[in-house]
Each structure stands twice: as structure tokens, then as C-alpha cells.
């Protein structure tokens, strides 16, 4: 993570929980902003306290699977450099991938960092004969397919 976040980067962190990674990210992008999202009740007090300690953290207690949350955020934030996703530990890799696909397709970050044991296990145990690569932090081969026309 350290090599992927620069001082002026604006970072979206999906699944910040109580902010352990958020602190690190905040220090790395000290001249940018960390937009942290989580819907767990235990995240609220912890993240509000972090927001007092680190002025570059903006926290919202929302469900990032809700597409309206994404649409609202994307309309007013066009300059996201890094997308960090840490949802569900090792569980629900399908949900993590869907959230990655939607958020990265809208925000077009230069880098996406995903932390999920289920997805890591899938990637490390899979082989593909297709040669599809993205040099961006999103699926550049199909990212424009899902964006509603009112947001293009």
C-alpha cells in the first residue's frame, strides 16, 4: 500500500471499519483527502474521533453496496487517485468484486487496492488463457459499459 499512495492523492477507502488502515492512508496522503466509508455501528465513534485527529479524513456511515451512495459521491468527486477496498475479511468475494467493479468504473482511480482473502485465494489458484490487462486502477476494457448516461 505504501508504494501506491502519494502525498497529494485523494483516496476512497471502502470498509474502513475502525480506521486502522485509514490512519496509515491519511499519513501517506497528507496533502490529499481520505474519503472513508463503512456501515458498521462500531465504526462511527472511532472514525469520528479519527476525523478530529486527522483533518484530511472525511467519514460517512453508509452501505457502499447501495448504488445511490456511489452515484451521489461520484457526481461531486472526479479526482480520486486511489480506491482501497477491504470488505468482509475473507468472506463474500463476489460482493467485493461487484463493489470494486462499480466504484472503480465510476471513479477511474489510477490504482485500486483490494484486501479480501477469498479474492486473493481465487486469483492465486486460477489460470487464464485470456490476455486482458489494465494499466489503470479499474477494468478499462469494460468500465464505460455500466455508467448511466446522466453521469457520463
N, C-alpha and C positions, 0 to 999 in steps of 0.2 A: 504494500500500500504506500509506503513512504516514497518510493521512486515514482509514483504515479500522480501525486498531488503537489502542486506548486503554490507558492505564496499568494498569488492573485486569483487562484481558481475559485469558482463558485461550485459547491458540491451539494448534491442531493443525496441524503442518506435515508434509505427506506428500511425501517426496522431498527431504529436506534436504541430501543429498549431503555435502559437507564443511563446511557451515554458513555460507556467505556470507550468505544471506538470514536465517538463524537469528540471527546477531549483531544485525542490524537489528531483527528482530522482538523479540528479547529486550530491547533497549533501549527499544522502544516500549511494551512491556507489562511494565515493570519491577516492577510490583506483582502481576502475574499469573504464569502459567506457560506455557512453550512446550513442548509435547509433540512432539518431533521424531522422525520415523520414516524409515528408509532401509535398504535391504538390500545396498548396495554395500560391498565389503570396505574400500575406501578411506575410507568414512565413519566407521568405528569409532574409530580413533585420533583423528581430527580432532574428532569430536563429543564424545568422552570428555574431550578437552582443553578444549573449549568449555564443557562442563558444570562443569569446575573453575573456569574464569574467570567464568562467569555462573551464579549459583546458581539461577536460575529456568528452566533448561533441563533437561528430562528426555528422554534419548535411548533409543530402542530400535532395535536392528538386526533388522528383520523385513520380510517382504514384505506390503505393505499391500493387495495383491490377495487375500490369504488372509482369507476372511470370519471365521475364528475369531479372528484378531488383532483385527478390528473388534468382534466380539461381546464379547470379553474386556475390551477398553478401554471400550466403551460401558456395560458394567454398572457400572463404578466411576467414570465421568466424565460427569456430567449437565450440567455447567455450561461448555460450550465456546461461546465467543463468536465465534471466527473460525476458519475452515478454509482453509488455504493448500495448494494442490496444484501441484507442479512435477515432473512425471514425464516422462521421456523426451525432453526438449527439444522438438523438433517432431514426434517420432515417436509413433505409436500413440495418436492422438486418441480412438480407440474405448475403449482401456484407461483413459485419463484420464477420459473421461466416465463409464464404469462405476464407477470408484473414487469420483468425485465423487458420483454418484447414491447409492451405498451409504453412504458415510461421512456425507454431508450429511443423508440421510434418517434416519439413526440419531441423529446428534449435534444436529441442528437449530440450526446456528450462525446468528447474525444476519447474518453476512457470509461469503461464500466468495470467495476469490481464486484464480484458475486461471491458470497460466502454461504455455502449450503452443502453439507456432506452428501446428500442424495444426488445433487447435480454433479459434484466432483466425482463421486463413485461412477455415475453414468458416463461422464466424459472419459475417465481413466480406463474404463472397461470396454469402451466402444471403439470400433474401427469404421471408417467410412471410405468409400471409393470415390465419393464426390470431392471435387477440389473447389470448395467455396470458402473464400477468406474475406474477412472485413478488416480494413485497416483503421476502422473507426470504433467507437465505443457502442455501436448499435449494429443491427443487421442491415447493412447498407443494400443488400440485394433485394430486400422487400419492405423496407421501413416506410416507404411512402404509400403502401397499399392500404393501410388502416386509418390514415388520418382523415377525419371528417372534413369535407370541403370548407366548412366555416372556419376551420383552424389552419388551413394551408396558407 
